């Protein structure tokens, strides 16, 4: 019984050490400047895409429905 408890405790310590190592490595790899720049770039691209879609929609509507006189 004691062997099982010791084995489980060792396995738990190894898993916790692995989780700690991976979490720390991922935080060190990611740069906050790159993340904020990526967010700003994505917002700019989304705005441009929305504006182009809106303009294209307006042009298409004008061609389908000519103005009434």
Beta strands, then each sheet from edge to edge (+ up, - down):
end
